[in-house]
Amino acid sequence: MPVTSYRRSRAINEINMVPFIDVMLVLLIIFMVTASLITPGIIDVPHAGASSRPPDQRIDILIDASGGYALAGEVQREGLAEGDVMAVVQEQLEKQPDLPVMIAADSQLRYEQVMSMMKALREAGVQRIGLSVKD
């Protein structure tokens, strides 16, 4: 009888790992099968860069390193102040409300002046504003 009690205590101390391994392998197979059946969702991310076709008409606002304004594109003028630029833009917007405006600023220019121009254009009602950097 003492022999049997010894065997019982020894059997209790050992953990049988075979059922645990079987369960893990079954779960692995289930996850592998379900992962191959799930189709990933389609994400429509907007692209930045060159468009397929540039707009036919636009206003280009050029800002040089000293902060001077010039217009290019449909209207070409040089040596303008910000108020003059906004007057020309508003005049062109009355003719064509969806007219895009491109701001080309010198790379040495402070970003605050570009943001000021963008804010003024938004307040004037320009819907499409683009940015570019010129050297």
PyMOL commands that place a pseudoatom at each C-alpha (Angstrom):
pseudoatom trace, name=CA, resn=MET, resi=1, chain=A, elem=C, hetatm=0, pos=[0.000, 0.000, 0.000]
pseudoatom trace, name=CA, resn=PRO, resi=2, chain=A, elem=C, hetatm=0, pos=[2.752, 2.516, 0.577]
pseudoatom trace, name=CA, resn=VAL, resi=3, chain=A, elem=C, hetatm=0, pos=[3.932, 1.897, -2.980]
pseudoatom trace, name=CA, resn=THR, resi=4, chain=A, elem=C, hetatm=0, pos=[0.631, 2.983, -4.466]
pseudoatom trace, name=CA, resn=SER, resi=5, chain=A, elem=C, hetatm=0, pos=[0.541, 6.213, -2.444]
pseudoatom trace, name=CA, resn=TYR, resi=6, chain=A, elem=C, hetatm=0, pos=[4.027, 7.022, -3.753]
pseudoatom trace, name=CA, resn=ARG, resi=7, chain=A, elem=C, hetatm=0, pos=[2.901, 6.531, -7.347]
pseudoatom trace, name=CA, resn=ARG, resi=8, chain=A, elem=C, hetatm=0, pos=[-0.118, 8.764, -6.856]
pseudoatom trace, name=CA, resn=SER, resi=9, chain=A, elem=C, hetatm=0, pos=[1.909, 11.693, -5.579]
pseudoatom trace, name=CA, resn=ARG, resi=10, chain=A, elem=C, hetatm=0, pos=[4.337, 11.292, -8.440]
pseudoatom trace, name=CA, resn=ALA, resi=11, chain=A, elem=C, hetatm=0, pos=[1.550, 11.229, -11.052]
pseudoatom trace, name=CA, resn=ILE, resi=12, chain=A, elem=C, hetatm=0, pos=[0.018, 14.389, -9.617]
pseudoatom trace, name=CA, resn=ASN, resi=13, chain=A, elem=C, hetatm=0, pos=[3.276, 16.334, -9.853]
pseudoatom trace, name=CA, resn=GLU, resi=14, chain=A, elem=C, hetatm=0, pos=[3.730, 15.676, -13.585]
pseudoatom trace, name=CA, resn=ILE, resi=15, chain=A, elem=C, hetatm=0, pos=[1.756, 17.734, -16.130]
pseudoatom trace, name=CA, resn=ASN, resi=16, chain=A, elem=C, hetatm=0, pos=[0.791, 16.046, -19.345]
pseudoatom trace, name=CA, resn=MET, resi=17, chain=A, elem=C, hetatm=0, pos=[1.668, 18.485, -22.176]
pseudoatom trace, name=CA, resn=VAL, resi=18, chain=A, elem=C, hetatm=0, pos=[0.250, 16.435, -25.065]
pseudoatom trace, name=CA, resn=PRO, resi=19, chain=A, elem=C, hetatm=0, pos=[-3.346, 17.759, -24.846]
pseudoatom trace, name=CA, resn=PHE, resi=20, chain=A, elem=C, hetatm=0, pos=[-2.039, 21.322, -24.589]
pseudoatom trace, name=CA, resn=ILE, resi=21, chain=A, elem=C, hetatm=0, pos=[0.075, 20.878, -27.738]
pseudoatom trace, name=CA, resn=ASP, resi=22, chain=A, elem=C, hetatm=0, pos=[-2.871, 19.321, -29.582]
pseudoatom trace, name=CA, resn=VAL, resi=23, chain=A, elem=C, hetatm=0, pos=[-5.118, 22.255, -28.739]
pseudoatom trace, name=CA, resn=MET, resi=24, chain=A, elem=C, hetatm=0, pos=[-2.474, 24.761, -29.828]
pseudoatom trace, name=CA, resn=LEU, resi=25, chain=A, elem=C, hetatm=0, pos=[-1.957, 23.012, -33.160]
pseudoatom trace, name=CA, resn=VAL, resi=26, chain=A, elem=C, hetatm=0, pos=[-5.716, 22.949, -33.813]
pseudoatom trace, name=CA, resn=LEU, resi=27, chain=A, elem=C, hetatm=0, pos=[-5.943, 26.683, -33.027]
pseudoatom trace, name=CA, resn=LEU, resi=28, chain=A, elem=C, hetatm=0, pos=[-2.991, 27.382, -35.302]
pseudoatom trace, name=CA, resn=ILE, resi=29, chain=A, elem=C, hetatm=0, pos=[-4.669, 25.553, -38.184]
pseudoatom trace, name=CA, resn=ILE, resi=30, chain=A, elem=C, hetatm=0, pos=[-7.957, 27.391, -37.593]
pseudoatom trace, name=CA, resn=PHE, resi=31, chain=A, elem=C, hetatm=0, pos=[-6.240, 30.786, -37.606]
pseudoatom trace, name=CA, resn=MET, resi=32, chain=A, elem=C, hetatm=0, pos=[-4.264, 29.960, -40.744]
pseudoatom trace, name=CA, resn=VAL, resi=33, chain=A, elem=C, hetatm=0, pos=[-7.397, 28.892, -42.629]
pseudoatom trace, name=CA, resn=THR, resi=34, chain=A, elem=C, hetatm=0, pos=[-9.489, 31.877, -41.524]
pseudoatom trace, name=CA, resn=ALA, resi=35, chain=A, elem=C, hetatm=0, pos=[-6.689, 34.344, -42.298]
pseudoatom trace, name=CA, resn=SER, resi=36, chain=A, elem=C, hetatm=0, pos=[-6.540, 33.155, -45.892]
pseudoatom trace, name=CA, resn=LEU, resi=37, chain=A, elem=C, hetatm=0, pos=[-10.324, 33.516, -46.271]
pseudoatom trace, name=CA, resn=ILE, resi=38, chain=A, elem=C, hetatm=0, pos=[-10.566, 37.067, -44.940]
pseudoatom trace, name=CA, resn=THR, resi=39, chain=A, elem=C, hetatm=0, pos=[-10.194, 39.657, -47.708]
pseudoatom trace, name=CA, resn=PRO, resi=40, chain=A, elem=C, hetatm=0, pos=[-8.576, 42.918, -46.656]
pseudoatom trace, name=CA, resn=GLY, resi=41, chain=A, elem=C, hetatm=0, pos=[-10.650, 46.069, -47.037]
pseudoatom trace, name=CA, resn=ILE, resi=42, chain=A, elem=C, hetatm=0, pos=[-9.880, 48.479, -49.844]
pseudoatom trace, name=CA, resn=ILE, resi=43, chain=A, elem=C, hetatm=0, pos=[-8.564, 51.833, -48.669]
pseudoatom trace, name=CA, resn=ASP, resi=44, chain=A, elem=C, hetatm=0, pos=[-8.909, 54.787, -51.013]
pseudoatom trace, name=CA, resn=VAL, resi=45, chain=A, elem=C, hetatm=0, pos=[-5.969, 57.010, -50.095]
pseudoatom trace, name=CA, resn=PRO, resi=46, chain=A, elem=C, hetatm=0, pos=[-5.709, 60.384, -51.824]
pseudoatom trace, name=CA, resn=HIS, resi=47, chain=A, elem=C, hetatm=0, pos=[-2.564, 60.868, -53.873]
pseudoatom trace, name=CA, resn=ALA, resi=48, chain=A, elem=C, hetatm=0, pos=[-0.343, 63.900, -53.814]
pseudoatom trace, name=CA, resn=GLY, resi=49, chain=A, elem=C, hetatm=0, pos=[1.769, 64.875, -56.748]
pseudoatom trace, name=CA, resn=ALA, resi=50, chain=A, elem=C, hetatm=0, pos=[1.220, 65.530, -60.387]
pseudoatom trace, name=CA, resn=SER, resi=51, chain=A, elem=C, hetatm=0, pos=[-2.357, 65.353, -61.531]
pseudoatom trace, name=CA, resn=SER, resi=52, chain=A, elem=C, hetatm=0, pos=[-3.359, 63.515, -64.666]
pseudoatom trace, name=CA, resn=ARG, resi=53, chain=A, elem=C, hetatm=0, pos=[-4.271, 66.755, -66.416]
pseudoatom trace, name=CA, resn=PRO, resi=54, chain=A, elem=C, hetatm=0, pos=[-3.344, 70.227, -65.160]
pseudoatom trace, name=CA, resn=PRO, resi=55, chain=A, elem=C, hetatm=0, pos=[-6.107, 72.838, -65.164]
pseudoatom trace, name=CA, resn=ASP, resi=56, chain=A, elem=C, hetatm=0, pos=[-6.482, 74.845, -68.361]
pseudoatom trace, name=CA, resn=GLN, resi=57, chain=A, elem=C, hetatm=0, pos=[-6.773, 78.161, -66.543]
pseudoatom trace, name=CA, resn=ARG, resi=58, chain=A, elem=C, hetatm=0, pos=[-5.268, 79.131, -63.215]
pseudoatom trace, name=CA, resn=ILE, resi=59, chain=A, elem=C, hetatm=0, pos=[-3.733, 82.048, -61.396]
pseudoatom trace, name=CA, resn=ASP, resi=60, chain=A, elem=C, hetatm=0, pos=[-0.111, 81.718, -60.305]
pseudoatom trace, name=CA, resn=ILE, resi=61, chain=A, elem=C, hetatm=0, pos=[0.921, 83.897, -57.382]
pseudoatom trace, name=CA, resn=LEU, resi=62, chain=A, elem=C, hetatm=0, pos=[4.701, 84.196, -57.232]
pseudoatom trace, name=CA, resn=ILE, resi=63, chain=A, elem=C, hetatm=0, pos=[6.337, 85.363, -53.990]
pseudoatom trace, name=CA, resn=ASP, resi=64, chain=A, elem=C, hetatm=0, pos=[10.037, 86.194, -54.183]
pseudoatom trace, name=CA, resn=ALA, resi=65, chain=A, elem=C, hetatm=0, pos=[12.598, 86.052, -51.365]
pseudoatom trace, name=CA, resn=SER, resi=66, chain=A, elem=C, hetatm=0, pos=[12.039, 89.706, -50.429]
pseudoatom trace, name=CA, resn=GLY, resi=67, chain=A, elem=C, hetatm=0, pos=[8.279, 89.163, -50.085]
pseudoatom trace, name=CA, resn=GLY, resi=68, chain=A, elem=C, hetatm=0, pos=[7.260, 90.840, -53.354]
pseudoatom trace, name=CA, resn=TYR, resi=69, chain=A, elem=C, hetatm=0, pos=[4.276, 89.494, -55.272]
pseudoatom trace, name=CA, resn=ALA, resi=70, chain=A, elem=C, hetatm=0, pos=[3.840, 88.817, -58.974]
pseudoatom trace, name=CA, resn=LEU, resi=71, chain=A, elem=C, hetatm=0, pos=[1.089, 87.151, -60.966]
pseudoatom trace, name=CA, resn=ALA, resi=72, chain=A, elem=C, hetatm=0, pos=[1.551, 84.666, -63.790]
pseudoatom trace, name=CA, resn=GLY, resi=73, chain=A, elem=C, hetatm=0, pos=[-0.773, 82.479, -65.802]
pseudoatom trace, name=CA, resn=GLU, resi=74, chain=A, elem=C, hetatm=0, pos=[-3.986, 84.088, -67.101]
pseudoatom trace, name=CA, resn=VAL, resi=75, chain=A, elem=C, hetatm=0, pos=[-3.049, 87.457, -65.590]
pseudoatom trace, name=CA, resn=GLN, resi=76, chain=A, elem=C, hetatm=0, pos=[0.593, 88.570, -65.657]
pseudoatom trace, name=CA, resn=ARG, resi=77, chain=A, elem=C, hetatm=0, pos=[1.681, 91.435, -63.426]
pseudoatom trace, name=CA, resn=GLU, resi=78, chain=A, elem=C, hetatm=0, pos=[4.771, 92.172, -61.360]
pseudoatom trace, name=CA, resn=GLY, resi=79, chain=A, elem=C, hetatm=0, pos=[5.630, 94.296, -58.325]
pseudoatom trace, name=CA, resn=LEU, resi=80, chain=A, elem=C, hetatm=0, pos=[2.276, 93.974, -56.571]
pseudoatom trace, name=CA, resn=ALA, resi=81, chain=A, elem=C, hetatm=0, pos=[1.275, 94.279, -52.938]
pseudoatom trace, name=CA, resn=GLU, resi=82, chain=A, elem=C, hetatm=0, pos=[-0.891, 91.661, -51.215]
pseudoatom trace, name=CA, resn=GLY, resi=83, chain=A, elem=C, hetatm=0, pos=[-3.993, 93.855, -51.548]
pseudoatom trace, name=CA, resn=ASP, resi=84, chain=A, elem=C, hetatm=0, pos=[-3.443, 94.245, -55.290]
pseudoatom trace, name=CA, resn=VAL, resi=85, chain=A, elem=C, hetatm=0, pos=[-3.065, 90.487, -55.682]
pseudoatom trace, name=CA, resn=MET, resi=86, chain=A, elem=C, hetatm=0, pos=[-6.298, 89.878, -53.784]
pseudoatom trace, name=CA, resn=ALA, resi=87, chain=A, elem=C, hetatm=0, pos=[-8.137, 92.439, -55.951]
pseudoatom trace, name=CA, resn=VAL, resi=88, chain=A, elem=C, hetatm=0, pos=[-7.044, 90.664, -59.135]
pseudoatom trace, name=CA, resn=VAL, resi=89, chain=A, elem=C, hetatm=0, pos=[-7.942, 87.249, -57.674]
pseudoatom trace, name=CA, resn=GLN, resi=90, chain=A, elem=C, hetatm=0, pos=[-11.419, 88.435, -56.662]
pseudoatom trace, name=CA, resn=GLU, resi=91, chain=A, elem=C, hetatm=0, pos=[-11.943, 89.955, -60.101]
pseudoatom trace, name=CA, resn=GLN, resi=92, chain=A, elem=C, hetatm=0, pos=[-11.002, 86.640, -61.740]
pseudoatom trace, name=CA, resn=LEU, resi=93, chain=A, elem=C, hetatm=0, pos=[-13.187, 84.668, -59.311]
pseudoatom trace, name=CA, resn=GLU, resi=94, chain=A, elem=C, hetatm=0, pos=[-16.226, 86.697, -60.337]
pseudoatom trace, name=CA, resn=LYS, resi=95, chain=A, elem=C, hetatm=0, pos=[-15.678, 85.525, -63.915]
pseudoatom trace, name=CA, resn=GLN, resi=96, chain=A, elem=C, hetatm=0, pos=[-14.869, 81.903, -62.993]
pseudoatom trace, name=CA, resn=PRO, resi=97, chain=A, elem=C, hetatm=0, pos=[-15.733, 80.860, -59.396]
pseudoatom trace, name=CA, resn=ASP, resi=98, chain=A, elem=C, hetatm=0, pos=[-13.884, 77.510, -59.518]
pseudoatom trace, name=CA, resn=LEU, resi=99, chain=A, elem=C, hetatm=0, pos=[-10.590, 78.994, -60.712]
pseudoatom trace, name=CA, resn=PRO, resi=100, chain=A, elem=C, hetatm=0, pos=[-7.573, 77.308, -59.056]
pseudoatom trace, name=CA, resn=VAL, resi=101, chain=A, elem=C, hetatm=0, pos=[-4.788, 79.401, -57.536]
pseudoatom trace, name=CA, resn=MET, resi=102, chain=A, elem=C, hetatm=0, pos=[-1.178, 78.202, -57.296]
pseudoatom trace, name=CA, resn=ILE, resi=103, chain=A, elem=C, hetatm=0, pos=[1.189, 79.824, -54.820]
pseudoatom trace, name=CA, resn=ALA, resi=104, chain=A, elem=C, hetatm=0, pos=[4.854, 79.539, -55.837]
pseudoatom trace, name=CA, resn=ALA, resi=105, chain=A, elem=C, hetatm=0, pos=[7.034, 80.828, -53.024]
pseudoatom trace, name=CA, resn=ASP, resi=106, chain=A, elem=C, hetatm=0, pos=[10.781, 81.199, -52.856]
pseudoatom trace, name=CA, resn=SER, resi=107, chain=A, elem=C, hetatm=0, pos=[12.446, 78.585, -50.670]
pseudoatom trace, name=CA, resn=GLN, resi=108, chain=A, elem=C, hetatm=0, pos=[14.119, 81.316, -48.559]
pseudoatom trace, name=CA, resn=LEU, resi=109, chain=A, elem=C, hetatm=0, pos=[10.777, 82.975, -47.735]
pseudoatom trace, name=CA, resn=ARG, resi=110, chain=A, elem=C, hetatm=0, pos=[9.283, 82.697, -44.253]
pseudoatom trace, name=CA, resn=TYR, resi=111, chain=A, elem=C, hetatm=0, pos=[6.372, 80.287, -44.149]
pseudoatom trace, name=CA, resn=GLU, resi=112, chain=A, elem=C, hetatm=0, pos=[4.227, 82.839, -42.304]
pseudoatom trace, name=CA, resn=GLN, resi=113, chain=A, elem=C, hetatm=0, pos=[3.877, 84.917, -45.445]
pseudoatom trace, name=CA, resn=VAL, resi=114, chain=A, elem=C, hetatm=0, pos=[2.711, 81.910, -47.456]
pseudoatom trace, name=CA, resn=MET, resi=115, chain=A, elem=C, hetatm=0, pos=[0.176, 81.034, -44.746]
pseudoatom trace, name=CA, resn=SER, resi=116, chain=A, elem=C, hetatm=0, pos=[-1.012, 84.643, -44.691]
pseudoatom trace, name=CA, resn=MET, resi=117, chain=A, elem=C, hetatm=0, pos=[-1.629, 84.510, -48.437]
pseudoatom trace, name=CA, resn=MET, resi=118, chain=A, elem=C, hetatm=0, pos=[-3.438, 81.177, -48.134]
pseudoatom trace, name=CA, resn=LYS, resi=119, chain=A, elem=C, hetatm=0, pos=[-5.666, 82.592, -45.394]
pseudoatom trace, name=CA, resn=ALA, resi=120, chain=A, elem=C, hetatm=0, pos=[-6.488, 85.654, -47.500]
pseudoatom trace, name=CA, resn=LEU, resi=121, chain=A, elem=C, hetatm=0, pos=[-7.323, 83.433, -50.487]
pseudoatom trace, name=CA, resn=ARG, resi=122, chain=A, elem=C, hetatm=0, pos=[-9.626, 81.235, -48.366]
pseudoatom trace, name=CA, resn=GLU, resi=123, chain=A, elem=C, hetatm=0, pos=[-11.393, 84.332, -47.036]
pseudoatom trace, name=CA, resn=ALA, resi=124, chain=A, elem=C, hetatm=0, pos=[-11.795, 85.571, -50.623]
pseudoatom trace, name=CA, resn=GLY, resi=125, chain=A, elem=C, hetatm=0, pos=[-13.592, 82.328, -51.493]
pseudoatom trace, name=CA, resn=VAL, resi=126, chain=A, elem=C, hetatm=0, pos=[-10.915, 80.421, -53.417]
pseudoatom trace, name=CA, resn=GLN, resi=127, chain=A, elem=C, hetatm=0, pos=[-11.744, 76.707, -53.228]
pseudoatom trace, name=CA, resn=ARG, resi=128, chain=A, elem=C, hetatm=0, pos=[-8.670, 75.226, -54.920]
pseudoatom trace, name=CA, resn=ILE, resi=129, chain=A, elem=C, hetatm=0, pos=[-5.257, 76.355, -53.662]
pseudoatom trace, name=CA, resn=GLY, resi=130, chain=A, elem=C, hetatm=0, pos=[-1.995, 74.656, -54.626]
pseudoatom trace, name=CA, resn=LEU, resi=131, chain=A, elem=C, hetatm=0, pos=[1.546, 75.119, -53.342]
pseudoatom trace, name=CA, resn=SER, resi=132, chain=A, elem=C, hetatm=0, pos=[4.906, 74.841, -55.058]
pseudoatom trace, name=CA, resn=VAL, resi=133, chain=A, elem=C, hetatm=0, pos=[8.460, 75.804, -54.152]
pseudoatom trace, name=CA, resn=LYS, resi=134, chain=A, elem=C, hetatm=0, pos=[10.749, 77.664, -56.480]
pseudoatom trace, name=CA, resn=ASP, resi=135, chain=A, elem=C, hetatm=0, pos=[14.488, 78.063, -55.927]
for i in range(1, 135): cmd.bond("trace and resi %d" % i, "trace and resi %d" % (i + 1))
show_as sticks, trace
zoom trace
